[in-house]
Amino acid sequence: MISATYENASARSIAHAGQHVPRWAQDMREHRFRPQQEHGRRALNVSALCVDRHLGECPDHIAVLSRGAAGEEAVCFRELHERVCRLANALTDQGVQRGDRVAIHLPLMVESIVAVLACARIGAVHVVLDTQSDARCMAERLVDCGAVAVLTGDGIGDDADYLPLKPTLDRALEMAGARSRVKLVLLVTISGHDVAMRPGRDHHYDVVVDWYEPDYPPEAMYREDPQCLLYPPAGRGGVRGVTHTVGEYRHMASRAMEMARPYGDVDVPAGLVNMAWAAGQTPLLVGLLAHGCTITTTAEAPMIVRS
């Protein structure tokens, strides 16, 4: 189901002004870049579609329900709006601009959803990086997409089956070296493990984001603006990514909802939502929030594949 949406969606690539055009191996297709259009058909900002439209009628309706070992966290649309605006302000203040790529290296959790919507709110392009990716694969994708900021966690799982996230990112950035454009890393505390922090670049998410104002007007968007960059799962398809525009992304969200809810108003299983996120697919999340549904996430032990 998810792969069908990915494979059948048309692809257009748009480069941020001044971005280095990556060079591919001979057996890979190059990105098809074209200049940003100054005018076009207007489209409602995805963030406003998912959050702002619900503030008048159902602000206290639960938008995200997160269930984990530490308990249950329920986030209503009013609180989701505040969190999205705080992160939008933080990213903007730290230099992230419209059209910049922001990588999300997190499992499906409240902060992941907030990151997707905050990127949409400021006109940035979100890129979901597979938490199962090794450092080399991640380095290739960070260089390819030209991400300027990354949201990551300390790690997933317990001591018996622990998947480090921040250490893997650190190795990836070291491999990328001068080719990396990452200037900001926001660390979300998940497992509580101690991780190394690079001064000036790495910051704890709560310490930085909670300081900002809970209000940020959504950026005016056009259907041809870039919305997200999709990569195939780790280990498949090399480093080739596909950029989807706002118009394409909205269509993908509608298609995802049609496939996920074929029998009317039926709750979408948490397993399906997690599977979509693991594949880098965020349109299903956007479709659920746009319809005023509740996204349920579950913290599960990671399936670590060792060679």
C-alpha positions in Angstrom: 0.0 0.0 0.0 2.6 2.5 1.1 5.1 1.5 -1.6 2.4 1.9 -4.2 1.8 5.5 -3.2 5.6 6.1 -3.4 6.1 4.5 -6.7 3.1 5.9 -8.5 3.5 9.5 -7.4 5.1 11.8 -10.0 8.3 13.5 -9.0 9.6 17.0 -9.4 12.8 18.4 -7.9 13.4 22.0 -7.0 16.7 23.3 -5.7 17.0 25.9 -3.0 18.7 29.0 -4.3 22.5 28.6 -4.3 22.3 24.9 -3.5 25.1 22.7 -4.9 23.7 20.3 -7.5 24.7 16.8 -6.6 26.4 14.5 -9.1 25.2 10.9 -9.4 27.0 7.7 -10.4 26.5 6.8 -14.1 23.8 4.3 -13.3 21.7 6.8 -11.4 19.3 9.4 -12.7 20.1 13.0 -11.9 17.7 15.3 -10.0 15.7 17.4 -12.4 16.1 20.9 -10.9 14.2 23.9 -12.0 14.0 27.5 -10.7 11.6 28.4 -7.9 8.5 30.0 -9.4 7.6 33.5 -8.1 4.0 33.1 -8.9 1.6 30.2 -9.3 -1.5 28.6 -7.9 -1.8 29.3 -4.2 -2.3 26.3 -1.8 -3.2 26.3 1.9 -0.2 25.7 4.1 -0.2 22.1 5.2 0.4 23.1 8.8 -2.6 25.3 8.8 -4.6 22.6 7.1 -3.7 20.1 9.9 -3.8 22.3 12.9 -5.1 25.9 12.6 -8.4 24.8 10.9 -9.3 22.8 14.0 -8.6 25.5 16.6 -12.1 27.0 16.3 -14.2 23.9 16.4 -12.3 21.3 18.4 -9.1 22.7 20.0 -9.3 20.2 22.8 -9.7 17.1 20.6 -6.7 14.8 20.9 -4.5 15.1 17.9 -1.6 12.8 18.9 -1.8 10.0 21.5 1.6 8.6 22.4 1.8 5.3 24.3 5.1 4.1 25.6 6.9 2.5 28.6 6.9 5.8 30.4 3.1 6.1 30.1 0.6 7.9 27.9 0.8 11.4 26.5 -2.2 13.0 24.9 -1.6 16.2 22.8 -4.7 18.2 21.7 -4.8 20.4 18.6 -4.3 23.5 20.7 -1.2 22.2 22.3 0.0 20.8 19.0 -0.4 24.2 17.4 1.7 25.8 20.2 4.5 23.1 19.8 4.6 23.5 16.1 4.8 27.3 16.3 7.6 27.1 19.0 9.7 24.9 16.7 9.0 27.0 13.7 10.2 30.1 15.6 13.3 28.1 16.8 14.2 26.9 13.3 13.8 30.3 11.8 15.8 32.0 14.5 18.6 29.5 14.0 18.8 30.4 10.3 16.6 27.8 8.6 14.9 29.5 5.6 12.2 28.7 3.1 13.2 25.9 0.8 16.0 24.6 3.2 16.1 20.9 3.9 15.5 19.7 7.5 16.2 16.1 8.3 14.1 14.2 10.9 16.1 11.3 12.3 13.5 10.1 14.9 11.0 7.3 15.5 7.4 8.2 15.2 6.6 10.3 18.2 5.1 13.7 19.1 8.3 15.6 18.2 8.4 13.9 14.8 5.0 15.1 13.9 5.7 18.5 15.3 8.8 18.7 13.1 6.9 17.8 9.9 4.3 20.5 10.6 6.9 23.1 11.7 8.9 22.6 8.4 5.7 23.0 6.4 4.8 26.1 8.4 8.0 27.9 7.5 8.2 26.6 4.0 11.1 24.2 4.7 11.4 20.8 3.1 11.3 17.8 5.5 13.4 14.7 5.0 12.7 11.6 7.1 15.8 9.6 7.7 15.4 5.9 8.5 16.5 5.2 12.1 17.8 1.8 10.9 20.3 3.5 8.5 24.0 3.1 9.1 26.3 6.0 9.3 27.5 5.7 5.7 24.0 5.6 4.2 23.0 8.6 6.4 26.1 10.6 5.3 25.3 10.0 1.7 21.7 11.2 2.1 22.6 14.2 4.2 25.0 15.3 1.6 22.6 14.6 -1.2 19.7 16.5 0.2 21.8 19.4 1.6 20.1 19.4 5.0 21.0 22.4 7.1 19.4 21.1 10.3 18.7 17.6 11.9 16.4 16.5 14.6 17.5 13.3 16.3 17.2 11.4 19.5 19.7 9.9 21.9 18.6 6.3 21.1 15.7 3.8 21.0 15.1 0.7 23.2 16.6 -0.6 26.4 20.1 -1.8 27.3 19.4 -5.3 26.0 18.4 -4.1 22.5 19.5 -0.5 22.1 19.6 1.5 18.8 21.8 4.6 19.1 20.6 7.6 17.0 22.8 10.5 17.9 26.1 8.5 17.8 25.2 7.2 14.4 24.4 10.8 13.2 27.8 12.0 14.6 29.6 9.3 12.6 27.6 10.3 9.5 28.5 13.9 9.8 32.1 13.0 10.4 32.1 10.9 7.2 30.4 13.8 5.3 33.0 16.3 6.4 33.0 19.5 4.5 30.3 18.2 2.1 27.8 18.5 4.9 25.7 21.7 5.3 24.3 20.7 8.7 24.7 23.7 11.1 22.1 22.7 13.7 21.3 19.5 15.5 18.4 19.3 18.0 18.5 16.4 20.4 15.2 14.9 21.7 15.6 12.9 24.9 14.1 9.4 24.3 16.0 6.8 26.3 18.0 9.1 28.7 21.4 7.8 27.6 24.3 10.2 27.7 25.5 11.3 24.3 28.3 13.6 23.2 27.3 17.1 22.2 29.3 19.4 19.9 29.2 23.0 21.2 27.6 25.5 18.8 26.0 22.8 16.7 24.2 20.4 19.0 21.4 21.6 21.4 18.9 19.8 23.6 15.4 20.2 22.0 13.5 21.2 25.1 16.1 23.8 26.2 16.0 25.6 22.9 12.5 25.1 21.6 10.5 25.7 24.8 12.0 29.2 25.0 10.2 30.5 21.9 6.8 32.0 21.4 3.9 29.7 20.7 2.7 31.6 17.7 4.0 31.7 14.1 1.9 32.7 11.0 2.0 30.0 8.3 4.1 30.8 5.3 2.2 31.5 2.1 2.7 28.5 -0.2 2.2 27.7 -3.9 1.4 24.3 -5.4 4.8 24.1 -7.1 6.8 24.8 -3.9 8.8 21.8 -2.6 7.2 20.1 0.4 9.2 16.9 1.2 12.0 14.8 0.0 11.5 11.0 0.0 14.2 8.3 0.1 13.6 4.6 -0.3 14.3 2.5 2.8 17.9 2.1 3.9 19.8 -0.3 1.7 17.5 0.2 -1.3 18.0 2.5 -4.2 21.2 4.1 -3.1 21.1 7.8 -2.3 18.5 8.9 -4.9 15.8 11.0 -3.4 12.5 12.4 -4.9 11.3 15.9 -4.1 7.5 16.3 -4.0 5.8 19.6 -4.4 3.0 21.0 -2.3 0.4 20.0 -4.9 1.8 16.5 -5.2 2.0 16.1 -1.5 -1.6 17.0 -1.0 -2.6 14.5 -3.6 -0.5 11.8 -1.9 -2.2 12.6 1.4 -5.7 12.2 -0.1 -4.6 8.9 -1.7 -3.2 7.6 1.5 -6.4 8.4 3.4 -8.5 6.6 0.7 -6.4 3.5 1.0 -6.1 3.5 4.8 -9.8 4.2 5.5 -11.7 2.3 2.7 -14.7 1.7 4.9 -15.6 5.1 6.2 -14.8 6.5 9.7 -12.7 3.7 11.0 -9.6 4.3 13.1 -6.3 3.8 11.3 -4.2 1.2 13.2 -1.1 2.5 15.0 0.9 -0.3 13.3 0.0 1.1 9.8 0.9 4.7 10.9 4.3 3.4 12.2 4.9 1.5 9.1 4.3 4.5 7.0 6.7 6.6 9.0 9.4 3.9 8.8 9.1 4.1 5.0 9.6 7.9 5.2 5.9 8.4 4.3 4.4 11.5 6.0 1.3 12.1 3.8 -0.8 9.6 5.9 -0.1 11.6 9.1 -1.0 14.8 7.3 -4.2 13.3 6.0 -5.3 12.1 9.5 -4.7 15.4 11.1 -6.4 17.3 8.3 -9.5 15.2 8.9 -9.3 15.9 12.6 -8.4 12.3 13.5 -6.2 11.2 16.3 -2.7 9.7 15.5 -1.8 7.0 17.9 1.9 6.1 18.2 3.4 3.2 20.2 6.9 3.0 21.4 8.2 -0.4 20.4 11.6 -2.0 20.8 13.6 -1.5 17.5 14.2 -4.4 15.2 17.9 -4.2 14.8 19.4 -5.9 11.8 23.0 -6.9 12.3 25.2 -8.1 9.5 
